[in-house]
C-alpha cells in the first residue's frame, strides 16, 4: 500500500466515521467524569478515550496532509 492509498483510506474514515468517533469520545468523557466522581475504576474509559482521540487527531492530520 502506498502513502497515497493510506491517506485516501484515512480521508474516508475522516468523512464517514468521524461523527461516530466523536460521539464515542464524548460519551466516554462523560462516563469517565462520573466514575471519577464516584471513585470507580476508570481504566476501560481511559483506554477508549485514548484510542478515539488518536483516531480523531490522526484523521484530521491525514486530511490536512492530502490538501497540502
PyMOL commands that place a pseudoatom at each C-alpha (Angstrom):
pseudoatom trace, name=CA, resn=UNK, resi=1, chain=A, elem=C, hetatm=0, pos=[0.000, 0.000, 0.000]
pseudoatom trace, name=CA, resn=UNK, resi=2, chain=A, elem=C, hetatm=0, pos=[1.368, 3.379, -0.977]
pseudoatom trace, name=CA, resn=UNK, resi=3, chain=A, elem=C, hetatm=0, pos=[1.206, 6.517, 1.124]
pseudoatom trace, name=CA, resn=UNK, resi=4, chain=A, elem=C, hetatm=0, pos=[-1.444, 7.981, -1.166]
pseudoatom trace, name=CA, resn=UNK, resi=5, chain=A, elem=C, hetatm=0, pos=[-3.688, 4.947, -0.710]
pseudoatom trace, name=CA, resn=UNK, resi=6, chain=A, elem=C, hetatm=0, pos=[-3.283, 5.139, 3.056]
pseudoatom trace, name=CA, resn=UNK, resi=7, chain=A, elem=C, hetatm=0, pos=[-4.208, 8.806, 3.018]
pseudoatom trace, name=CA, resn=UNK, resi=8, chain=A, elem=C, hetatm=0, pos=[-7.272, 8.070, 0.869]
pseudoatom trace, name=CA, resn=UNK, resi=9, chain=A, elem=C, hetatm=0, pos=[-8.397, 5.494, 3.441]
pseudoatom trace, name=CA, resn=UNK, resi=10, chain=A, elem=C, hetatm=0, pos=[-7.943, 7.993, 6.277]
pseudoatom trace, name=CA, resn=UNK, resi=11, chain=A, elem=C, hetatm=0, pos=[-9.857, 10.591, 4.253]
pseudoatom trace, name=CA, resn=UNK, resi=12, chain=A, elem=C, hetatm=0, pos=[-12.764, 8.154, 4.015]
pseudoatom trace, name=CA, resn=UNK, resi=13, chain=A, elem=C, hetatm=0, pos=[-12.507, 7.455, 7.760]
pseudoatom trace, name=CA, resn=UNK, resi=14, chain=A, elem=C, hetatm=0, pos=[-12.425, 11.183, 8.493]
pseudoatom trace, name=CA, resn=UNK, resi=15, chain=A, elem=C, hetatm=0, pos=[-15.541, 11.970, 6.489]
pseudoatom trace, name=CA, resn=UNK, resi=16, chain=A, elem=C, hetatm=0, pos=[-17.721, 8.956, 7.254]
pseudoatom trace, name=CA, resn=UNK, resi=17, chain=A, elem=C, hetatm=0, pos=[-16.616, 7.560, 10.623]
pseudoatom trace, name=CA, resn=UNK, resi=18, chain=A, elem=C, hetatm=0, pos=[-15.575, 10.762, 12.402]
pseudoatom trace, name=CA, resn=UNK, resi=19, chain=A, elem=C, hetatm=0, pos=[-19.074, 11.532, 13.767]
pseudoatom trace, name=CA, resn=UNK, resi=20, chain=A, elem=C, hetatm=0, pos=[-19.166, 8.104, 15.428]
pseudoatom trace, name=CA, resn=UNK, resi=21, chain=A, elem=C, hetatm=0, pos=[-15.642, 8.538, 16.856]
pseudoatom trace, name=CA, resn=UNK, resi=22, chain=A, elem=C, hetatm=0, pos=[-16.656, 11.915, 18.258]
pseudoatom trace, name=CA, resn=UNK, resi=23, chain=A, elem=C, hetatm=0, pos=[-19.835, 10.515, 19.829]
pseudoatom trace, name=CA, resn=UNK, resi=24, chain=A, elem=C, hetatm=0, pos=[-17.869, 7.658, 21.435]
pseudoatom trace, name=CA, resn=UNK, resi=25, chain=A, elem=C, hetatm=0, pos=[-15.258, 10.164, 22.662]
pseudoatom trace, name=CA, resn=UNK, resi=26, chain=A, elem=C, hetatm=0, pos=[-17.805, 12.468, 24.286]
pseudoatom trace, name=CA, resn=UNK, resi=27, chain=A, elem=C, hetatm=0, pos=[-19.815, 9.647, 25.869]
pseudoatom trace, name=CA, resn=UNK, resi=28, chain=A, elem=C, hetatm=0, pos=[-16.648, 8.133, 27.323]
pseudoatom trace, name=CA, resn=UNK, resi=29, chain=A, elem=C, hetatm=0, pos=[-15.571, 11.522, 28.668]
pseudoatom trace, name=CA, resn=UNK, resi=30, chain=A, elem=C, hetatm=0, pos=[-18.910, 11.894, 30.455]
pseudoatom trace, name=CA, resn=UNK, resi=31, chain=A, elem=C, hetatm=0, pos=[-18.739, 8.343, 31.784]
pseudoatom trace, name=CA, resn=UNK, resi=32, chain=A, elem=C, hetatm=0, pos=[-15.154, 8.892, 32.931]
pseudoatom trace, name=CA, resn=UNK, resi=33, chain=A, elem=C, hetatm=0, pos=[-16.127, 12.057, 34.808]
pseudoatom trace, name=CA, resn=UNK, resi=34, chain=A, elem=C, hetatm=0, pos=[-18.972, 10.216, 36.554]
pseudoatom trace, name=CA, resn=UNK, resi=35, chain=A, elem=C, hetatm=0, pos=[-16.675, 7.329, 37.517]
pseudoatom trace, name=CA, resn=UNK, resi=36, chain=A, elem=C, hetatm=0, pos=[-14.013, 9.688, 38.853]
pseudoatom trace, name=CA, resn=UNK, resi=37, chain=A, elem=C, hetatm=0, pos=[-16.651, 11.438, 40.976]
pseudoatom trace, name=CA, resn=UNK, resi=38, chain=A, elem=C, hetatm=0, pos=[-17.929, 8.135, 42.365]
pseudoatom trace, name=CA, resn=UNK, resi=39, chain=A, elem=C, hetatm=0, pos=[-14.459, 6.646, 42.723]
pseudoatom trace, name=CA, resn=UNK, resi=40, chain=A, elem=C, hetatm=0, pos=[-14.851, 3.641, 40.402]
pseudoatom trace, name=CA, resn=UNK, resi=41, chain=A, elem=C, hetatm=0, pos=[-12.256, 2.019, 38.147]
pseudoatom trace, name=CA, resn=UNK, resi=42, chain=A, elem=C, hetatm=0, pos=[-11.572, 4.203, 35.074]
pseudoatom trace, name=CA, resn=UNK, resi=43, chain=A, elem=C, hetatm=0, pos=[-9.129, 2.056, 33.084]
pseudoatom trace, name=CA, resn=UNK, resi=44, chain=A, elem=C, hetatm=0, pos=[-11.578, 0.987, 30.357]
pseudoatom trace, name=CA, resn=UNK, resi=45, chain=A, elem=C, hetatm=0, pos=[-12.824, 4.519, 29.721]
pseudoatom trace, name=CA, resn=UNK, resi=46, chain=A, elem=C, hetatm=0, pos=[-9.296, 5.897, 29.666]
pseudoatom trace, name=CA, resn=UNK, resi=47, chain=A, elem=C, hetatm=0, pos=[-8.255, 3.388, 27.009]
pseudoatom trace, name=CA, resn=UNK, resi=48, chain=A, elem=C, hetatm=0, pos=[-11.310, 4.158, 24.836]
pseudoatom trace, name=CA, resn=UNK, resi=49, chain=A, elem=C, hetatm=0, pos=[-10.764, 7.906, 25.176]
pseudoatom trace, name=CA, resn=UNK, resi=50, chain=A, elem=C, hetatm=0, pos=[-7.131, 7.497, 24.149]
pseudoatom trace, name=CA, resn=UNK, resi=51, chain=A, elem=C, hetatm=0, pos=[-7.986, 5.353, 21.107]
pseudoatom trace, name=CA, resn=UNK, resi=52, chain=A, elem=C, hetatm=0, pos=[-10.772, 7.619, 19.856]
pseudoatom trace, name=CA, resn=UNK, resi=53, chain=A, elem=C, hetatm=0, pos=[-8.729, 10.777, 20.442]
pseudoatom trace, name=CA, resn=UNK, resi=54, chain=A, elem=C, hetatm=0, pos=[-5.799, 9.353, 18.478]
pseudoatom trace, name=CA, resn=UNK, resi=55, chain=A, elem=C, hetatm=0, pos=[-8.080, 8.342, 15.596]
pseudoatom trace, name=CA, resn=UNK, resi=56, chain=A, elem=C, hetatm=0, pos=[-9.672, 11.793, 15.529]
pseudoatom trace, name=CA, resn=UNK, resi=57, chain=A, elem=C, hetatm=0, pos=[-6.327, 13.604, 15.517]
pseudoatom trace, name=CA, resn=UNK, resi=58, chain=A, elem=C, hetatm=0, pos=[-4.716, 11.237, 13.004]
pseudoatom trace, name=CA, resn=UNK, resi=59, chain=A, elem=C, hetatm=0, pos=[-7.601, 11.549, 10.562]
pseudoatom trace, name=CA, resn=UNK, resi=60, chain=A, elem=C, hetatm=0, pos=[-7.511, 15.357, 10.799]
pseudoatom trace, name=CA, resn=UNK, resi=61, chain=A, elem=C, hetatm=0, pos=[-3.755, 15.307, 10.186]
pseudoatom trace, name=CA, resn=UNK, resi=62, chain=A, elem=C, hetatm=0, pos=[-4.031, 12.957, 7.216]
pseudoatom trace, name=CA, resn=UNK, resi=63, chain=A, elem=C, hetatm=0, pos=[-6.781, 15.002, 5.556]
pseudoatom trace, name=CA, resn=UNK, resi=64, chain=A, elem=C, hetatm=0, pos=[-4.710, 18.138, 6.103]
pseudoatom trace, name=CA, resn=UNK, resi=65, chain=A, elem=C, hetatm=0, pos=[-1.670, 16.401, 4.573]
pseudoatom trace, name=CA, resn=UNK, resi=66, chain=A, elem=C, hetatm=0, pos=[-3.679, 15.435, 1.488]
pseudoatom trace, name=CA, resn=UNK, resi=67, chain=A, elem=C, hetatm=0, pos=[-4.760, 19.030, 0.953]
pseudoatom trace, name=CA, resn=UNK, resi=68, chain=A, elem=C, hetatm=0, pos=[-1.288, 20.500, 1.499]
for i in range(1, 68): cmd.bond("trace and resi %d" % i, "trace and resi %d" % (i + 1))
show_as sticks, trace
zoom trace
